[in-house]
């Protein structure tokens, strides 16, 4: 029997009890060995220099995200498109509670910013993951909304980027992402949990996370790493 009754309880449990390394280990054990997005995709909070003038009053809320993938496919364009931004506004307006906007395909401009953050947050979305850049960094961070991206860059997307589809299958790095897959991210990276195995993965990850705490206590109490692994099977 699962430890959660609904999505809100599931995502709260993930953010409180789990971290991407332990979930990634479970996916490896289950044969899903290519689920981490490229290492360059980091929390926006972590990309900002420590001495930058931004609000850091609630950084923990911006360093972790868990929700369902709303996949977005973009492409670079080289002149002003007939429809500015393509289907960007439609993709934003159809976001649902617990969605994470996850986009790829365009790399010549920022894919995210202040007003997209406000729109996504107003729709009940819980984060954004970008295979590319974000801008309006202080204004995004002050909204206390987790955004993961490769870097900050202000170049505008209106004449350079076209959203051509959404809620479609996309690929980022080594990962194929289907709309509705589970997205989990923290300071160590972002991984994708296929929807068809999400409950099994989370249940096993919760057990492993608890086991790792037991192993750490044993090692801190004097047990060798070799003996700990022999007894617990975790290291």
N, CA, C and O of each residue as an XYZ file, in Angstrom:
940
protein
N       0.853     -1.201      0.000
C       0.000      0.000      0.000
C       0.885      1.247      0.000
O       1.831      1.337      0.782
N       0.582      2.199     -0.869
C       1.406      3.394     -0.996
C       1.264      4.286      0.233
O       0.289      4.202      0.980
N       2.264      5.142      0.416
C       2.276      6.060      1.552
C       1.578      7.382      1.245
O       1.646      8.311      2.050
N       0.912      7.484      0.099
C       0.238      8.719     -0.266
C      -1.148      8.395     -0.828
O      -1.387      7.300     -1.337
N      -2.045      9.361     -0.725
C      -3.422      9.176     -1.168
C      -3.783      9.995     -2.395
O      -4.791      9.725     -3.048
N      -2.972     10.987     -2.712
C      -3.262     11.844     -3.861
C      -1.951     12.480     -4.334
O      -0.895     12.287     -3.732
N      -2.047     13.232     -5.412
C      -0.841     13.837     -5.993
C      -0.155     14.802     -5.036
O       1.073     14.830     -4.952
N      -0.944     15.592     -4.316
C      -0.339     16.558     -3.409
C       0.495     15.862     -2.335
O       1.595     16.308     -2.007
N      -0.035     14.767     -1.792
C       0.717     14.016     -0.796
C       1.957     13.368     -1.410
O       3.017     13.324     -0.785
N       1.816     12.865     -2.639
C       2.952     12.253     -3.324
C       4.083     13.247     -3.504
O       5.230     12.951     -3.168
N       3.772     14.428     -4.032
C       4.822     15.393     -4.335
C       5.432     15.979     -3.062
O       6.627     16.270     -3.027
N       4.632     16.152     -2.032
C       5.166     16.606     -0.747
C       6.130     15.570     -0.183
O       7.204     15.918      0.308
N       5.750     14.305     -0.252
C       6.596     13.219      0.233
C       7.915     13.163     -0.543
O       8.984     12.998      0.046
N       7.829     13.302     -1.858
C       9.050     13.275     -2.664
C       9.995     14.395     -2.271
O      11.196     14.170     -2.116
N       9.470     15.593     -2.111
C      10.328     16.736     -1.805
C      10.881     16.695     -0.382
O      11.959     17.228     -0.118
N      10.148     16.067      0.529
C      10.599     15.996      1.916
C      11.529     14.812      2.174
O      12.471     14.934      2.957
N      11.282     13.674      1.535
C      11.977     12.440      1.895
C      12.997     11.964      0.860
O      13.897     11.194      1.196
N      12.871     12.407     -0.381
C      13.702     11.841     -1.443
C      14.674     12.866     -2.017
O      14.549     14.068     -1.781
N      15.631     12.369     -2.764
C      16.606     13.185     -3.477
C      16.957     12.420     -4.744
O      16.851     11.194     -4.784
N      17.376     13.146     -5.784
C      17.519     12.513     -7.100
C      18.514     11.349     -7.130
O      18.275     10.395     -7.870
N      19.624     11.369     -6.364
C      20.516     10.212     -6.434
C      19.837      8.902     -6.066
O      20.034      7.894     -6.745
N      19.043      8.899     -5.005
C      18.416      7.641     -4.580
C      17.349      7.195     -5.573
O      17.199      5.998     -5.815
N      16.609      8.132     -6.149
C      15.607      7.769     -7.157
C      16.299      7.263     -8.419
O      15.847      6.299     -9.038
N      17.388      7.912     -8.795
C      18.147      7.458     -9.956
C      18.692      6.050     -9.763
O      18.710      5.258    -10.704
N      19.137      5.733     -8.548
C      19.622      4.386     -8.261
C      18.525      3.345     -8.471
O      18.771      2.282     -9.040
N      17.326      3.655     -8.014
C      16.201      2.717     -8.187
C      15.882      2.540     -9.671
O      15.645      1.418    -10.119
N      15.875      3.611    -10.423
C      15.615      3.500    -11.860
C      16.675      2.638    -12.537
O      16.353      1.829    -13.407
N      17.936      2.803    -12.144
C      19.000      1.954    -12.683
C      18.719      0.482    -12.394
O      18.837     -0.367    -13.278
N      18.350      0.192    -11.158
C      18.089     -1.191    -10.753
C      16.919     -1.803    -11.527
O      16.873     -3.013    -11.746
N      15.981     -0.958    -11.935
C      14.806     -1.436    -12.661
C      15.031     -1.470    -14.173
O      14.129     -1.818    -14.935
N      16.247     -1.104    -14.600
C      16.573     -1.168    -16.014
C      16.381      0.122    -16.774
O      16.574      0.151    -17.990
N      16.007      1.192    -16.093
C      15.845      2.510    -16.729
C      17.128      3.304    -16.472
O      17.222      4.041    -15.490
N      18.101      3.150    -17.348
C      19.450      3.643    -17.079
C      19.779      4.981    -17.739
O      20.915      5.447    -17.649
N      18.823      5.592    -18.386
C      19.086      6.857    -19.081
C      17.965      7.845    -18.776
O      17.245      8.271    -19.680
N      17.818      8.206    -17.516
C      16.691      9.041    -17.091
C      17.106     10.416    -16.576
O      16.243     11.254    -16.313
N      18.394     10.666    -16.427
C      18.833     11.986    -15.979
C      18.995     12.922    -17.169
O      19.608     12.552    -18.171
N      18.457     14.119    -17.067
C      18.696     15.154    -18.067
C      20.156     15.604    -17.978
O      20.817     15.337    -16.974
N      20.674     16.286    -19.015
C      22.075     16.721    -18.994
C      22.430     17.500    -17.736
O      21.612     18.246    -17.197
N      23.655     17.315    -17.281
C      24.099     17.918    -16.028
C      24.065     19.440    -16.050
O      24.020     20.071    -14.994
N      24.086     20.037    -17.233
C      24.073     21.504    -17.335
C      22.748     22.106    -16.884
O      22.691     23.299    -16.585
N      21.689     21.317    -16.829
C      20.386     21.826    -16.401
C      20.358     21.850    -14.881
O      20.329     20.803    -14.234
N      20.368     23.055    -14.314
C      20.511     23.255    -12.870
C      19.406     24.178    -12.367
O      18.767     24.865    -13.164
N      19.174     24.202    -11.057
C      18.241     25.202    -10.514
C      18.733     26.612    -10.819
O      19.919     26.904    -10.661
N      17.839     27.478    -11.251
C      18.212     28.869    -11.523
C      18.876     29.484    -10.299
O      19.850     30.225    -10.428
N      18.362     29.185     -9.123
C      18.939     29.689     -7.879
C      20.428     29.373     -7.784
O      21.217     30.201     -7.330
N      20.810     28.162     -8.217
C      22.200     27.729     -8.100
C      23.102     28.366     -9.152
O      24.323     28.356     -8.999
N      22.524     28.918    -10.216
C      23.302     29.535    -11.284
C      23.642     30.991    -10.999
O      24.509     31.573    -11.652
N      22.956     31.578    -10.022
C      23.133     32.995     -9.736
C      24.283     33.167     -8.748
O      24.298     32.499     -7.714
N      25.254     34.050     -9.036
C      26.374     34.260     -8.109
C      25.894     34.660     -6.720
O      24.861     35.313     -6.568
N      26.655     34.262     -5.720
C      26.251     34.497     -4.333
C      26.082     35.980     -4.023
O      25.273     36.345     -3.169
N      26.841     36.841     -4.710
C      26.779     38.267     -4.414
C      25.781     39.015     -5.308
O      25.718     40.244     -5.277
N      24.998     38.265     -6.108
C      24.007     38.922     -6.966
C      22.878     39.491     -6.116
O      22.522     38.939     -5.076
N      22.328     40.601     -6.579
C      21.279     41.276     -5.819
C      19.918     40.660     -6.182
O      19.185     41.196     -7.013
N      19.597     39.535     -5.549
C      18.314     38.869     -5.764
C      17.773     38.421     -4.419
O      18.519     38.248     -3.455
N      16.464     38.236     -4.372
C      15.805     37.773     -3.153
C      16.119     36.293     -2.934
O      15.795     35.456     -3.777
N      16.743     35.975     -1.818
C      17.060     34.579     -1.489
C      16.358     34.155     -0.201
O      16.857     33.291      0.521
N      15.219     34.747      0.088
C      14.558     34.487      1.368
C      13.963     33.094      1.458
O      13.816     32.563      2.560
N      13.616     32.486      0.329
C      13.028     31.145      0.359
C      13.690     30.242     -0.683
O      12.992     29.683     -1.529
N      15.007     30.087     -0.646
C      15.689     29.342     -1.705
C      15.318     27.876     -1.760
O      15.319     27.294     -2.845
N      14.994     27.241     -0.615
C      14.685     25.817     -0.619
C      13.518     25.492     -1.543
O      13.502     24.433     -2.171
N      12.550     26.386     -1.631
C      11.396     26.162     -2.495
C      11.758     26.226     -3.969
O      10.995     25.760     -4.815
N      12.924     26.803     -4.289
C      13.333     26.949     -5.681
C      14.376     25.908     -6.085
O      14.775     25.849     -7.248
N      14.814     25.095     -5.142
C      15.874     24.128     -5.403
C      15.355     22.711     -5.599
O      16.143     21.795     -5.836
N      14.047     22.515     -5.506
C      13.494     21.169     -5.637
C      12.160     21.271     -6.353
O      11.390     22.201     -6.113
N      11.885     20.318     -7.230
C      10.599     20.307     -7.903
C      10.157     18.874     -8.169
O      10.979     17.985     -8.396
N       8.842     18.668     -8.135
C       8.248     17.367     -8.422
C       6.871     17.612     -9.011
O       6.077     18.372     -8.456
N       6.588     16.968    -10.135
C       5.292     17.145    -10.782
C       5.233     16.361    -12.073
O       6.117     15.558    -12.371
N       4.173     16.606    -12.842
C       3.957     15.901    -14.103
C       4.459     16.720    -15.285
O       4.235     17.929    -15.353
N       5.134     16.062    -16.209
C       5.687     16.751    -17.373
C       4.585     17.250    -18.297
O       3.719     16.485    -18.721
N       4.631     18.537    -18.601
C       3.884     19.102    -19.730
C       4.946     19.430    -20.772
O       5.622     20.453    -20.675
N       5.089     18.574    -21.753
C       6.177     18.675    -22.717
C       5.892     19.744    -23.770
O       4.761     19.903    -24.230
N       6.952     20.474    -24.140
C       6.833     21.567    -25.112
C       7.991     21.462    -26.103
O       9.152     21.350    -25.711
N       7.654     21.500    -27.394
C       8.662     21.413    -28.444
C       8.774     22.752    -29.153
O       7.778     23.285    -29.643
N       9.983     23.296    -29.210
C      10.235     24.572    -29.871
C      11.255     24.376    -30.985
O      11.936     23.352    -31.042
N      11.354     25.359    -31.864
C      12.425     25.344    -32.857
C      12.932     26.762    -33.081
O      12.206     27.737    -32.885
N      14.177     26.854    -33.491
C      14.761     28.156    -33.813
C      14.210     28.640    -35.148
O      14.010     27.850    -36.071
N      13.968     29.945    -35.243
C      13.600     30.566    -36.518
C      14.578     31.705    -36.771
O      15.269     32.159    -35.859
N      14.628     32.158    -38.011
C      15.675     33.099    -38.401
C      15.105     34.372    -39.026
O      15.814     35.132    -39.686
N      13.816     34.582    -38.801
C      13.132     35.816    -39.171
C      11.862     35.852    -38.336
O      11.467     34.837    -37.762
N      11.225     37.005    -38.264
C      10.016     37.108    -37.457
C       8.943     36.161    -37.982
O       8.569     36.257    -39.151
N       8.431     35.240    -37.145
C       7.412     34.304    -37.617
C       6.066     35.000    -37.804
O       5.813     36.051    -37.215
N       5.199     34.398    -38.638
C       3.873     34.970    -38.865
C       3.071     35.019    -37.569
O       2.282     35.938    -37.349
N       3.280     34.028    -36.723
C       2.621     33.989    -35.415
C       3.700     34.128    -34.353
O       4.388     33.148    -34.066
N       3.878     35.307    -33.754
C       4.938     35.491    -32.760
C       4.884     34.446    -31.653
O       3.825     34.194    -31.079
N       6.007     33.851    -31.363
C       6.165     32.813    -30.336
C       5.527     31.476    -30.707
O       5.651     30.512    -29.952
N       4.850     31.396    -31.845
C       4.169     30.146    -32.183
C       3.037     29.867    -31.214
O       2.209     30.738    -30.951
N       2.999     28.640    -30.677
C       1.911     28.237    -29.785
C       2.297     28.365    -28.315
O       1.801     27.618    -27.472
N       3.178     29.309    -28.009
C       3.624     29.482    -26.637
C       2.470     29.840    -25.704
O       2.318     29.223    -24.650
N       1.660     30.824    -26.076
C       0.591     31.239    -25.163
C      -0.418     30.114    -24.949
O      -0.936     29.938    -23.846
N      -0.695     29.352    -26.011
C      -1.610     28.220    -25.864
C      -1.034     27.163    -24.921
O      -1.749     26.599    -24.093
N       0.265     26.904    -25.059
C       0.914     25.924    -24.184
C       0.851     26.372    -22.726
O       0.635     25.553    -21.832
N       1.038     27.664    -22.485
C       0.970     28.179    -21.121
C      -0.449     28.144    -20.564
O      -0.662     27.770    -19.411
N      -1.418     28.536    -21.388
C      -2.789     28.656    -20.898
C      -3.434     27.318    -20.563
O      -4.390     27.268    -19.789
N      -2.918     26.229    -21.142
C      -3.534     24.930    -20.858
C      -2.817     24.176    -19.727
O      -3.145     23.020    -19.458
N      -1.855     24.810    -19.071
C      -1.186     24.168    -17.949
C      -2.182     23.828    -16.846
O      -3.142     24.561    -16.608
N      -1.935     22.703    -16.180
C      -2.827     22.224    -15.126
C      -2.084     22.181    -13.792
O      -0.853     22.191    -13.777
N      -2.803     22.132    -12.681
C      -2.141     21.996    -11.379
C      -1.204     20.793    -11.350
O      -1.524     19.723    -11.869
N      -0.048     20.990    -10.735
C       1.011     19.986    -10.592
C       1.761     19.692    -11.885
O       2.541     18.740    -11.939
N       1.541     20.491    -12.929
C       2.324     20.368    -14.158
C       3.688     21.024    -13.996
O       3.850     21.987    -13.247
N       4.659     20.482    -14.712
C       5.966     21.115    -14.876
C       6.176     21.333    -16.364
O       6.199     20.380    -17.142
N       6.328     22.583    -16.752
C       6.577     22.962    -18.133
C       7.993     22.540    -18.478
O       8.944     23.006    -17.850
N       8.153     21.663    -19.466
C       9.488     21.161    -19.811
C       9.685     21.295    -21.318
O       8.972     20.673    -22.106
N      10.666     22.117    -21.710
C      10.790     22.536    -23.107
C      12.178     22.263    -23.661
O      13.176     22.305    -22.942
N      12.215     21.982    -24.963
C      13.469     21.783    -25.666
C      13.302     22.163    -27.130
O      12.185     22.378    -27.602
N      14.427     22.246    -27.848
C      14.391     22.387    -29.296
C      14.897     23.698    -29.847
O      15.236     23.773    -31.028
N      14.961     24.746    -29.022
C      15.431     26.050    -29.490
C      16.559     26.520    -28.580
O      16.470     26.395    -27.359
N      17.618     27.061    -29.174
C      18.808     27.362    -28.378
C      19.423     28.729    -28.676
O      20.550     28.996    -28.258
N      18.702     29.602    -29.394
C      19.252     30.902    -29.765
C      18.673     32.054    -28.956
O      18.928     33.220    -29.258
N      17.886     31.725    -27.920
C      17.283     32.775    -27.108
C      16.792     32.182    -25.797
O      16.812     30.966    -25.607
N      16.353     33.048    -24.897
C      15.777     32.584    -23.630
C      14.437     31.910    -23.884
O      13.657     32.354    -24.726
N      14.176     30.836    -23.151
C      12.916     30.097    -23.286
C      11.946     30.402    -22.147
O      10.821     29.903    -22.130
N      12.389     31.227    -21.195
C      11.561     31.454    -20.001
C      11.852     32.826    -19.445
O      12.917     33.387    -19.703
N      10.910     33.384    -18.677
C      11.110     34.688    -18.091
C      10.032     35.029    -17.082
O       9.290     34.159    -16.628
N       9.954     36.306    -16.737
C       9.081     36.776    -15.667
C       7.610     36.467    -15.924
O       6.940     35.899    -15.062
N       7.094     36.839    -17.113
C       5.665     36.701    -17.364
C       5.254     35.246    -17.569
O       4.136     34.863    -17.224
N       6.153     34.433    -18.129
C       5.854     33.004    -18.242
C       5.763     32.377    -16.856
O       4.917     31.518    -16.609
N       6.638     32.811    -15.958
C       6.579     32.318    -14.586
C       5.251     32.684    -13.946
O       4.605     31.837    -13.328
N       4.838     33.938    -14.087
C       3.578     34.378    -13.486
C       2.395     33.602    -14.045
O       1.491     33.220    -13.303
N       2.402     33.365    -15.372
C       1.308     32.624    -15.996
C       1.262     31.190    -15.501
O       0.202     30.692    -15.122
N       2.414     30.523    -15.504
C       2.467     29.122    -15.066
C       2.027     28.991    -13.615
O       1.268     28.086    -13.268
N       2.498     29.883    -12.783
C       2.142     29.835    -11.364
C       0.646     30.055    -11.170
O       0.020     29.393    -10.342
N       0.073     30.985    -11.931
C      -1.358     31.250    -11.823
C      -2.211     30.054    -12.254
O      -3.335     29.891    -11.778
N      -1.683     29.220    -13.147
C      -2.415     28.034    -13.607
C      -2.258     26.853    -12.659
O      -2.901     25.821    -12.850
N      -1.421     26.986    -11.646
C      -1.208     25.898    -10.706
C      -0.028     25.016    -11.036
O       0.203     24.014    -10.359
N       0.735     25.374    -12.077
C       1.947     24.616    -12.393
C       2.949     24.765    -11.248
O       2.877     25.712    -10.465
N       3.882     23.818    -11.163
C       4.776     23.787    -10.001
C       6.258     23.889    -10.370
O       7.126     23.671     -9.525
N       6.547     24.222    -11.636
C       7.943     24.381    -12.007
C       8.126     24.433    -13.503
O       7.194     24.193    -14.271
N       9.349     24.753    -13.908
C       9.717     24.756    -15.318
C      11.114     24.160    -15.449
O      12.000     24.442    -14.642
N      11.300     23.328    -16.481
C      12.594     22.742    -16.799
C      12.890     23.068    -18.254
O      12.104     22.739    -19.142
N      14.017     23.709    -18.495
C      14.328     24.219    -19.821
C      15.646     23.665    -20.319
O      16.667     23.757    -19.638
N      15.621     23.097    -21.495
C      16.850     22.687    -22.168
C      17.388     23.918    -22.885
O      17.486     23.956    -24.111
N      17.732     24.917    -22.092
C      18.157     26.193    -22.630
C      18.147     27.256    -21.554
O      18.341     26.956    -20.376
N      17.919     28.520    -21.960
C      18.166     29.665    -21.105
C      16.886     30.243    -20.502
O      15.786     30.061    -21.022
N      17.075     30.949    -19.381
C      16.017     31.734    -18.755
C      16.513     33.165    -18.605
O      17.719     33.405    -18.554
N      15.584     34.116    -18.533
C      15.966     35.521    -18.346
C      15.084     36.155    -17.274
O      14.332     35.451    -16.601
N      15.165     37.474    -17.108
C      14.431     38.190    -16.053
C      14.711     37.539    -14.700
O      13.794     37.331    -13.905
N      15.957     37.226    -14.445
C      16.299     36.368    -13.310
C      15.800     36.893    -11.955
O      15.179     36.120    -11.225
N      16.032     38.155    -11.575
C      15.514     38.612    -10.279
C      13.996     38.505    -10.191
O      13.452     38.131     -9.152
N      13.308     38.839    -11.299
C      11.853     38.808    -11.292
C      11.299     37.375    -11.250
O      10.215     37.136    -10.717
N      12.046     36.440    -11.812
C      11.637     35.030    -11.722
C      11.854     34.518    -10.304
O      10.968     33.885     -9.730
N      13.020     34.786     -9.740
C      13.318     34.272     -8.404
C      12.379     34.839     -7.350
O      12.024     34.136     -6.405
N      11.971     36.091     -7.492
C      11.124     36.690     -6.464
C       9.726     36.058     -6.436
O       8.983     36.239     -5.472
N       9.371     35.320     -7.491
C       8.073     34.638     -7.511
C       8.120     33.267     -6.832
O       7.108     32.571     -6.749
N       9.305     32.889     -6.349
C       9.472     31.664     -5.571
C       8.908     30.452     -6.300
O       8.146     29.665     -5.739
N       9.300     30.322     -7.564
C       8.809     29.269     -8.455
C      10.031     28.539     -8.996
O      10.886     29.178     -9.609
N      10.149     27.234     -8.797
C      11.367     26.538     -9.221
C      11.529     26.495    -10.739
O      10.664     25.992    -11.456
N      12.646     27.027    -11.210
C      13.007     27.014    -12.627
C      14.384     26.384    -12.749
O      15.328     26.800    -12.078
N      14.494     25.383    -13.606
C      15.769     24.731    -13.876
C      16.128     25.004    -15.334
O      15.288     24.854    -16.222
N      17.376     25.405    -15.581
C      17.795     25.782    -16.930
C      19.301     25.603    -17.057
O      19.964     25.204    -16.100
N      19.842     25.899    -18.237
C      21.282     25.746    -18.433
C      22.067     26.999    -18.081
O      23.236     26.915    -17.705
N      21.422     28.180    -18.204
C      22.127     29.427    -17.903
C      21.135     30.578    -18.032
O      20.020     30.410    -18.525
N      21.568     31.753    -17.575
C      20.791     32.982    -17.744
C      21.267     33.698    -19.008
O      22.467     33.860    -19.233
N      20.299     34.124    -19.829
C      20.649     34.873    -21.048
C      19.429     35.669    -21.480
O      18.335     35.115    -21.585
N      19.601     36.969    -21.733
C      18.471     37.858    -21.931
C      17.917     37.893    -23.346
O      16.861     38.489    -23.561
N      18.575     37.286    -24.315
C      18.131     37.431    -25.700
C      16.691     36.947    -25.883
O      16.336     35.844    -25.469
N      15.876     37.790    -26.507
C      14.427     37.553    -26.598
C      14.091     36.448    -27.598
O      14.805     36.237    -28.578
N      12.987     35.748    -27.327
C      12.584     34.619    -28.161
C      11.589     34.984    -29.261
O      11.360     34.180    -30.165
N      10.988     36.182    -29.208
C       9.857     36.477    -30.092
C      10.211     36.400    -31.566
O       9.363     36.029    -32.377
N      11.445     36.741    -31.940
C      11.855     36.691    -33.346
C      12.829     35.546    -33.613
O      13.386     35.448    -34.707
N      13.037     34.679    -32.621
C      14.032     33.615    -32.762
C      13.504     32.210    -32.460
O      14.145     31.214    -32.795
N      12.343     32.138    -31.830
C      11.847     30.854    -31.340
C      10.379     30.678    -31.712
O       9.606     31.635    -31.726
N      10.013     29.437    -32.011
C       8.636     29.114    -32.382
C       8.222     27.844    -31.650
O       8.815     26.786    -31.861
N       7.215     27.939    -30.800
C       6.667     26.731    -30.169
C       5.788     26.036    -31.206
O       4.746     26.558    -31.604
N       6.218     24.860    -31.633
C       5.508     24.177    -32.713
C       4.547     23.101    -32.217
O       3.651     22.693    -32.957
N       4.718     22.624    -30.957
C       3.811     21.603    -30.439
C       3.956     21.534    -28.924
O       4.953     21.990    -28.363
N       2.953     20.961    -28.273
C       3.036     20.742    -26.835
C       2.225     19.503    -26.478
O       1.369     19.053    -27.239
N       2.519     18.968    -25.299
C       1.999     17.665    -24.870
C       2.288     16.600    -25.932
O       1.421     15.828    -26.341
N       3.544     16.604    -26.349
C       4.041     15.671    -27.350
C       5.301     15.009    -26.795
O       5.829     15.450    -25.774
N       5.778     13.977    -27.442
C       7.006     13.319    -27.008
C       8.213     14.161    -27.413
O       8.307     14.614    -28.554
N       9.134     14.367    -26.473
C      10.348     15.128    -26.749
C      11.560     14.336    -26.251
O      11.419     13.350    -25.527
N      12.734     14.779    -26.646
C      13.985     14.209    -26.150
C      14.886     15.332    -25.666
O      15.036     16.359    -26.327
N      15.485     15.119    -24.497
C      16.498     16.032    -23.977
C      17.688     15.177    -23.577
O      17.584     14.328    -22.692
N      18.822     15.407    -24.234
C      19.987     14.580    -23.959
C      19.690     13.129    -24.273
O      19.289     12.800    -25.389
N      19.886     12.257    -23.291
C      19.683     10.824    -23.469
C      18.275     10.370    -23.093
O      17.998      9.170    -23.085
N      17.383     11.308    -22.782
C      16.094     10.953    -22.200
C      14.946     11.240    -23.163
O      14.832     12.341    -23.700
N      14.104     10.243    -23.373
C      12.828     10.436    -24.064
C      11.779     10.749    -23.014
O      11.639     10.029    -22.026
N      11.039     11.835    -23.236
C      10.079     12.312    -22.236
C       8.692     12.330    -22.856
O       8.472     12.929    -23.908
N       7.764     11.664    -22.185
C       6.379     11.653    -22.623
C       5.561     12.600    -21.739
O       5.826     12.742    -20.546
N       4.589     13.225    -22.338
C       3.703     14.067    -21.553
C       3.093     13.240    -20.427
O       2.592     12.142    -20.669
N       3.131     13.756    -19.200
C       2.579     13.042    -18.060
C       3.573     12.206    -17.292
O       3.234     11.667    -16.239
N       4.809     12.079    -17.793
C       5.843     11.427    -16.993
C       6.092     12.247    -15.731
O       5.758     13.430    -15.671
N       6.681     11.606    -14.727
C       7.002     12.302    -13.484
C       8.356     12.985    -13.625
O       9.315     12.386    -14.112
N       8.429     14.242    -13.196
C       9.672     15.018    -13.221
C      10.092     15.283    -11.785
O       9.290     15.740    -10.970
N      11.355     14.996    -11.475
C      11.869     15.221    -10.129
C      13.234     15.876    -10.242
O      14.123     15.355    -10.917
N      13.403     17.015     -9.584
C      14.656     17.737     -9.690
C      15.108     18.312     -8.363
O      14.291     18.684     -7.521
N      16.419     18.380     -8.184
C      17.010     19.037     -7.022
C      18.397     19.546     -7.406
O      18.719     19.624     -8.591
N      19.209     19.889     -6.435
C      20.508     20.494     -6.707
C      21.434     19.551     -7.480
O      22.386     20.011     -8.111
N      21.171     18.240     -7.442
C      22.000     17.262     -8.139
C      21.526     16.971     -9.560
O      22.179     16.202    -10.266
N      20.425     17.550     -9.999
C      19.974     17.326    -11.365
C      18.484     17.089    -11.483
O      17.735     17.213    -10.514
N      18.071     16.746    -12.696
C      16.663     16.490    -12.994
C      16.554     15.114    -13.637
O      17.305     14.790    -14.557
N      15.616     14.308    -13.149
C      15.389     13.017    -13.799
C      13.920     12.846    -14.136
O      13.043     13.504    -13.575
N      13.683     11.934    -15.077
C      12.343     11.650    -15.570
C      11.970     10.231    -15.156
O      12.705      9.283    -15.432
N      10.835     10.094    -14.498
C      10.330      8.794    -14.067
C       9.158      8.428    -14.971
O       8.128      9.100    -14.928
N       9.284      7.379    -15.792
C       8.178      7.010    -16.689
C       6.880      6.810    -15.917
O       6.875      6.214    -14.840
N       5.783      7.309    -16.474
C       4.505      7.294    -15.767
C       4.074      5.891    -15.377
O       3.467      5.696    -14.324
N       4.388      4.900    -16.230
C       3.892      3.551    -15.977
C       4.566      2.855    -14.797
O       4.079      1.825    -14.330
N       5.684      3.403    -14.308
C       6.372      2.763    -13.179
C       6.547      3.719    -11.996
O       7.286      3.406    -11.062
N       5.896      4.853    -12.018
C       6.175      5.884    -11.024
C       5.893      5.417     -9.602
O       6.695      5.686     -8.707
N       4.782      4.727     -9.364
C       4.455      4.309     -8.007
C       5.489      3.330     -7.470
O       5.925      3.450     -6.326
N       5.883      2.363     -8.290
C       6.879      1.391     -7.865
C       8.214      2.067     -7.584
O       8.877      1.746     -6.597
N       8.610      2.995     -8.439
C       9.878      3.698     -8.255
C       9.880      4.477     -6.943
O      10.837      4.386     -6.174
N       8.827      5.234     -6.679
C       8.792      6.064     -5.471
C       8.754      5.201     -4.220
O       9.435      5.504     -3.240
N       7.970      4.135     -4.239
C       7.915      3.254     -3.074
C       9.281      2.647     -2.769
O       9.698      2.617     -1.611
N       9.979      2.165     -3.790
C      11.304      1.582     -3.592
C      12.320      2.645     -3.169
O      13.206      2.369     -2.361
N      12.196      3.858     -3.712
C      13.116      4.931     -3.350
C      12.949      5.338     -1.893
O      13.935      5.632     -1.218
N      11.724      5.358     -1.402
C      11.486      5.692      0.003
C      12.137      4.660      0.921
O      12.711      5.014      1.952
N      12.047      3.395      0.547
C      12.692      2.337      1.329
C      14.206      2.506      1.304
O      14.861      2.392      2.340
N      14.766      2.778      0.125
C      16.223      2.943      0.004
C      16.712      4.166      0.768
O      17.767      4.117      1.402
N      15.960      5.261      0.717
C      16.360      6.472      1.435
C      16.421      6.214      2.937
O      17.344      6.664      3.615
N      15.433      5.490      3.448
C      15.443      5.143      4.876
C      16.617      4.229      5.188
O      17.257      4.370      6.229
N      16.905      3.278      4.276
C      18.029      2.373      4.482
C      19.354      3.097      4.492
O      20.244      2.735      5.260
N      19.510      4.116      3.656
C      20.764      4.860      3.620
C      21.017      5.597      4.932
O      22.160      5.741      5.365
N      19.943      6.057      5.554
C      20.104      6.707      6.857
C      20.595      5.702      7.896
O      21.427      6.034      8.740
N      20.078      4.473      7.833
C      20.519      3.424      8.754
C      22.002      3.112      8.539
O      22.760      2.977      9.500
N      22.410      3.001      7.273
C      23.809      2.711      6.958
C      24.707      3.843      7.444
O      25.772      3.593      8.009
N      24.289      5.067      7.230
C      25.120      6.196      7.681
C      25.316      6.164      9.190
O      26.418      6.400      9.686
N      24.240      5.870      9.919
C      24.365      5.800     11.379
C      25.346      4.691     11.784
O      26.138      4.851     12.713
N      25.274      3.566     11.065
C      26.179      2.451     11.382
C      27.629      2.832     11.112
O      28.505      2.522     11.919
N      27.894      3.491     10.003
C      29.254      3.911      9.667
C      29.754      4.957     10.654
O      30.898      4.904     11.104
N      28.885      5.908     10.985
C      29.273      6.923     11.970
C      29.518      6.302     13.347
O      30.245      6.857     14.171
N      28.895      5.134     13.580
C      29.107      4.424     14.842
C      30.322      3.523     14.848
O      30.609      2.874     15.854
N      31.054      3.472     13.715
C      32.298      2.732     13.676
C      32.340      1.565     12.719
O      33.403      0.971     12.539
N      31.222      1.206     12.092
C      31.218      0.080     11.154
C      31.982      0.451      9.888
O      31.894      1.585      9.417
N      32.731     -0.502      9.338
C      33.462     -0.241      8.099
C      32.505     -0.224      6.921
O      31.406     -0.774      6.987
N      32.939      0.416      5.842
C      32.119      0.458      4.632
C      31.887     -0.953      4.093
O      30.795     -1.276      3.626
N      32.932     -1.794      4.163
C      32.805     -3.171      3.668
C      31.761     -3.940      4.465
O      30.913     -4.620      3.886
N      31.818     -3.836      5.787
C      30.855     -4.546      6.632
C      29.446     -3.973      6.457
O      28.463     -4.714      6.468
N      29.357     -2.656      6.295
C      28.039     -2.043      6.116
C      27.385     -2.505      4.828
O      26.189     -2.794      4.792
N      28.182     -2.573      3.772
C      27.622     -3.032      2.495
C      27.230     -4.507      2.582
O      26.203     -4.906      2.034
N      28.039     -5.319      3.268
C      27.725     -6.737      3.413
C      26.445     -6.944      4.187
O      25.679     -7.859      3.886
N      26.198     -6.099      5.193
C      24.998     -6.255      6.027
C      23.761     -5.657      5.411
O      22.684     -6.251      5.464
N      23.909     -4.466      4.817
C      22.726     -3.729      4.354
C      22.535     -3.745      2.846
O      21.429     -3.520      2.356
N      23.619     -4.011      2.102
C      23.515     -4.016      0.653
C      23.357     -2.627      0.055
O      22.902     -2.485     -1.080
N      23.728     -1.612      0.808
C      23.584     -0.219      0.374
C      24.891      0.510      0.626
O      25.512      0.347      1.677
N      25.309      1.318     -0.348
C      26.487      2.154     -0.155
C      26.443      3.314     -1.140
O      27.347      4.149     -1.150
